[in-house]
Amino acid sequence: MKKFNPLWIGLSFLTLIAVIIPALLVIPFGSSHEETLLEENIQPKQNEGSLDESPVDVAVFRSQKKQVETFPLEQYVAGVVSAEMPAEFEKEALKAQALTARTYIVKHMMSGSMVNDGKANVTDTVTHQVFKSKEELQDIWGKDYEWKSKKIEEAVKETAGKILTYNQQPITASFFSTSNGYTENSEDYWSESLPYLKSVNSKWDEASPKYEAKKTMSVKEFENRLGISLKSSKEVGSILERTSGNRIAKLKIGGKEFSGREIREKLELPSSDFSWVRKQEEMIITTKGYGHGVGMSQYGANFMAKEGKDHQEIVKHYYQEVAIDQADRYLNVATAKK
């Protein structure tokens, strides 16, 4: 019987180990798993930075102080999200709002439009985007400031540097509070038809506290606001046309035709989906939805998030065929115009 040399066996075992171990180390990273591991390692680092670490600053005309203050881009976005959406909303909804806020300011800065004799990019009002500073939010939120600001800052950091684009251009990222069950085509409220702002179902909004409202005014005030005279106590007008989002497009009353938007603005209604009844000398007006209806419904976004949808699914539902892109190259264009 042949005897085995122990030295030879030991050397063979060491050789085998030397071949197998490097292979075990290399094989997982040579597959598609490599991209996943790299993304997991890199992504958290992108979100760890301070909101003060932004590529550009935004000059904001503070309407109350009547002066211009400058904020790093991401800090500005956080101030807009804090002012425009309740911090109680789901984080994925807040992240969707952060994308719209950042997209708006990047697109606006690219246009070169300035305010306050060219000293500021935007105001802090609804003329552009409502914005609140940290000091203002501390006064507004009081003891809830810490958790609310932390939640919103996380939403901003987790979307940092990203905007919404269509055909490689920042979109008009309009939003509003609550729909009547559908969003509106942009051309049905404004004059411009935008391919990514089309009417979509927003069934979730029926659960919004702002879904339905009633407003009562005297018949005389109703007539004065619309510049009409109701010749009969039974005259309530007739709907001539509705929009794709089931709002009033055209209506005739008191011998005059109005658009739904005109009625909404003249009567100061929350929505252009309205109806009314006359009871003696009063008009009782019922509305559905809150806001112009174009773009992202904020309550719809929140209810989508509650169902488990992430911010990408939310924005791609409300803005058709958009991409989520890096803001850097667009910001380069904006700063070059200064």
Disulfide bonds with the S-S distance in Angstrom:
none
